[in-house]
Amino acid sequence: MKNIVILGAGTAGTMLANHLNHYLTVKDCGITIIDEKEEHHYQPGYLFLPFDIYTPEDIITSIKEFIPN
Ligand SMILES: Cc1cc2nc3c(=O)[nH]c(=O)nc-3n(C[C@H](O)[C@H](O)[C@H](O)COP(=O)(O)OP(=O)(O)OC[C@H]3O[C@@H](n4cnc5c(N)ncnc54)[C@H](O)[C@@H]3O)c2cc1C
């Protein structure tokens, strides 16, 4: 069985995993995603942190929320 490895589970990696998930079945191919972090950072939110519009809790979520089973 083939296995696709995605390096980085940021914006590009999670989008790619979700797109591939629509076209591949587990029988066809596995998908492995590698990242050094377990949290996803919504980077545009960084701009609002200094002004107390967002808190870190608003922009940091678990990567697992964006990755299909
Ligand atoms: C302040 C700010 C504001 C922004 N505003 C906008 C906006 O308004 N609109 C817009 O379209 N874009 C905006 N961006 C840009 C957008 O956030 C990035 O273009 C996008 O996140 C890039 O996606 P990526 O997947 O390439 O990288 P990232 O989302 O950064 O993901 C990279 C992933 O790789 C992982 N990684 C890196 N090195 C390693 C390693 N050695 N081993 C394991 N894992 C590793 C990281 O942990 C991370 O999860 C903004 C960025 C910033 C910083």
The ligand as an ORCA input file, in Angstrom:
! r2SCAN-3c Opt
* xyz 0 1
  C       1.008     37.939     11.549
  C       0.559     37.163     10.346
  C      -0.598     37.558      9.661
  C      -1.025     36.861      8.548
  N      -2.173     37.262      7.910
  C      -2.619     36.570      6.833
  C      -3.824     36.924      6.164
  O      -4.514     37.879      6.537
  N      -4.216     36.207      5.081
  C      -3.496     35.144      4.634
  O      -3.887     34.510      3.632
  N      -2.357     34.773      5.252
  C      -1.904     35.461      6.327
  N      -0.738     35.087      6.949
  C       0.062     34.039      6.346
  C      -0.442     32.646      6.651
  O      -0.641     32.475      8.037
  C       0.652     31.738      6.114
  O       0.871     32.007      4.755
  C       0.262     30.263      6.240
  O       0.056     29.915      7.580
  C       1.391     29.440      5.639
  O       0.986     28.108      5.696
  P       2.068     26.954      5.728
  O       1.312     25.661      5.809
  O       3.043     27.136      4.607
  O       2.905     27.214      7.045
  P       2.394     27.120      8.557
  O       0.913     27.329      8.657
  O       3.298     28.007      9.334
  O       2.672     25.589      8.939
  C       3.978     25.039      9.014
  C       3.910     23.848      9.960
  O       5.155     23.137      9.876
  C       5.565     22.787     11.183
  N       7.027     22.670     11.179
  C       7.910     23.616     10.812
  N       9.166     23.144     10.929
  C       9.057     21.857     11.371
  C       9.997     20.845     11.690
  N      11.337     21.041     11.549
  N       9.547     19.640     12.126
  C       8.201     19.427     12.271
  N       7.254     20.351     11.977
  C       7.687     21.558     11.540
  C       5.078     23.905     12.085
  O       4.921     23.462     13.424
  C       3.734     24.278     11.427
  O       2.639     23.590     12.023
  C      -0.280     35.764      8.084
  C       0.879     35.355      8.772
  C       1.293     36.039      9.904
  C       2.531     35.568     10.663
*
